[in-house]
């Protein structure tokens, strides 16, 4: 069995940390203008034997620089303006093993 969990990321805070089980998939992201947050929906397995890992995520505005080794996750378009926010997984430079957040386009 699996389910979709919702997470709320404060747009005023650029770095976030999420505990997610292995085998999850990001399915959607959207602006919540009232709460000034990014809503993120992640499909996760419901099996209790699946271990969870901590993932560090960074919100980045369009046009802002991002280290080459960060992994793109998803984007959310502002519904009333021509701007977007992009979510990246903070990873280590090559040479170190890290789990990568996988998301649908």
C-alpha positions in Angstrom: 0.0 0.0 0.0 1.0 3.6 -0.5 -0.4 7.1 0.1 0.2 10.7 -0.7 1.5 13.0 2.1 1.4 16.7 2.0 4.2 19.0 3.3 4.2 22.7 3.7 7.4 24.6 3.1 7.6 28.3 4.2 8.5 30.5 1.3 10.4 32.9 3.6 12.7 30.1 4.7 15.1 28.9 1.9 16.2 25.6 3.6 14.0 22.7 4.7 14.5 19.2 6.0 12.0 16.3 5.4 12.0 12.7 6.7 10.8 10.5 3.9 10.8 6.7 3.3 12.9 5.2 0.6 10.9 4.7 -2.6 8.8 7.9 -2.4 7.9 10.0 -5.5 7.2 13.7 -5.5 3.9 14.2 -7.4 3.1 17.9 -7.3 4.0 21.3 -5.9 1.9 24.5 -5.7 2.0 28.0 -4.2 -0.3 28.6 -1.2 -0.6 32.4 -1.4 -2.6 32.8 1.7 -0.2 31.0 4.0 3.0 32.1 2.0 4.1 28.5 1.6 4.9 25.9 -1.0 2.7 22.9 -0.7 4.4 19.7 -1.7 2.7 16.3 -2.3 4.8 13.1 -2.0 3.7 9.6 -2.7 5.2 7.3 0.0 5.0 3.5 0.7 3.0 2.6 3.8 5.2 -0.5 4.7 6.6 -0.2 8.2 9.9 -1.9 7.2 10.8 0.8 4.8 13.5 3.1 6.4 13.2 6.8 6.4 16.0 9.3 5.5 16.5 13.0 6.1 16.4 15.1 2.9 17.6 18.7 2.8 15.7 20.9 0.4 16.3 24.4 -0.8 13.8 26.8 -2.4 15.3 28.9 -5.2 13.7 31.7 -7.2 14.1 31.7 -11.0 17.4 33.2 -12.2 19.2 32.6 -8.9 22.4 30.5 -8.9 22.3 26.9 -7.7 25.4 24.7 -7.0 26.0 22.2 -9.9 25.8 19.2 -7.5 22.3 20.1 -6.2 19.5 17.9 -7.7 16.4 19.4 -9.2 13.1 18.2 -7.6 10.2 20.3 -8.9 8.9 23.8 -9.6 5.7 25.7 -8.8 4.4 28.5 -10.9 2.9 31.6 -9.2 -0.8 31.7 -10.3 -1.0 35.5 -10.8 2.5 36.5 -11.7 5.1 35.3 -14.2 7.5 33.8 -11.6 8.2 30.4 -10.2 10.0 28.9 -7.3 12.2 25.8 -7.7 12.9 23.1 -5.2 16.4 21.5 -5.1 17.7 18.7 -3.0 20.9 19.7 -1.3 23.5 17.1 -2.1 27.2 16.7 -1.6 29.7 17.3 -4.4 30.5 14.2 -6.5 32.5 11.5 -4.9 30.2 11.1 -1.9 27.1 8.8 -2.0 23.8 10.5 -1.3 20.2 9.5 -1.9 18.5 11.6 -4.5 14.9 12.8 -4.2 12.9 11.6 -7.2 10.0 13.6 -8.5 7.6 13.3 -11.4 7.7 16.2 -13.9 
